[in-house]
Every structure is written in C-alpha cells, then in structure tokens.
Amino acid sequence: MLVEIMKINKEDVTVVTSLDIAETFGKRHDNVLKNIRGLECSDDFRLLNFEESTYINSQNKNQPMYYITRDGFTLLVMGYTGEKAMRFKEAYIRQFNAMEKALNSKLREREKGIAVRQAMTKALQQSNENERMHGHAYSTYTNVIYKAVFGKNAKQLREEYGIDKKENLRDCFSQDELQMIQSKEMLVSGLIGCGWGYEQIKNFILQNNLLSIAG
C-alpha cells in the first residue's frame, strides 16, 4: 500500500492509485476502473478526488489509471466487505493520516518561510544592497543560501528537479531542507542589518557550512 503526495488542481493532496487499490484488495484493475466510473457522485466531487492518468503495462502500452484522494478512496471502497477488506481500509486510513500530518507540517514551514523571506526583503530594502545589485539582491543572496544548503544554485536545482521558472522551487524541498534554508535566511537578514556586505556574508555563510559539514 502506498499513500503519496501529489498536486491535483494545483493543490498538494494525499493520494493512492487505482493500481494499488486493485493489488491490495485482490481485484482486477479493470474492475476497479469500472467501480470508479460507475460512482454516482457529482462532477465536482469527481474532479476534486479522481485524477485520471496513465501507466505503462507489461506489454509497454499506455493504460488508464487514477490517482485517488482520501475522500475518493473512502467513497470507492465503502462497498468492499469482509474482514480482510476492513483491515486494509484501516491500514490505508492510517497511512492517509500519517501523510496528511507530514503535509500539514510542510505547509506550516511554508507559511513560516514567507515571514522569513519578507524579513530578508525588508533588510535588503533598508540597506543599499538591492540598489548596488541592480534589483537582484534577493535572488543573489538566495543563490548563496542554496549553495550552502545544496551545493547548487537555483538554476541548477530547477534543472535537477525538471521544473521551469514559473513553478515554485521550494515545493520540491523537504521539511528539513526548508528549515535549513529559513535558518540561513534569518542569519543573512541579521548580518545585512549589522551592515555586512555581500562578499563578507557569502564567505561567512559558505565557510560556516563547510565547518558544520566537517564537524
């Protein structure tokens, strides 16, 4: 059984696949697809909770499948009966709870991160760094922070994750990685407020990171 996080209608949600449901409950996948398509739910509910996709089967052919949210899963398997089915339902629900807890923690880190980034932006505005860097101070300092945390700048990270500039790079980071970034952003804000310049801050951040890795 596998509960994962993916985007449906531009929002992060916890999902399972119709393939996993078929395997876990001992059903043919085509019958699970029929069950999904035969649900007498509203179009709005279907749009929010069943994301149609495809997979490559053993004959190397594209076949239909669905990503299903917790609410969609509950509606779909409501009619599955028997002691074994009940145990699997309970196990799935525990996995959904665990993944939703992880997702909520990540969302809280994002909210905290907004406040931290606003503080760094304000510190840059109150210094002459933004003017000196022709309006690119924030992205320049962010690249230093990424270099300290990941050893790569934003462009390299986007290439690694396969996303373009329109997508939020921070959505790709784990909760621990977001916390490390925020810690460095708060440090940078404080050093800018103390009158440190870019080269001084860059050297301090990168050297400290090397020392922490060596330690």
Buried (B, 14 or more C-beta within 10 A) or exposed (E): EEBEEBEBEEEBBBBBBBBBBBBBBEBEBEEBBEBBEEBEBEEEBBEBBBBEEEEEEEEEEEBBBBBBBBBBBBBBBEEBEEEEBEEBBEEBBEBBEEBBEBBEEBEEBBEEBEEBBEBBBEBBBEBEBBEEBEEEBBEBBBBBBBBBBBEBBBEBBBEEEEBEEEEEBBEBBEBEBBBBBBEBBBBBBBBBBEEBEBEEBBEBBBEEBEEEEEE
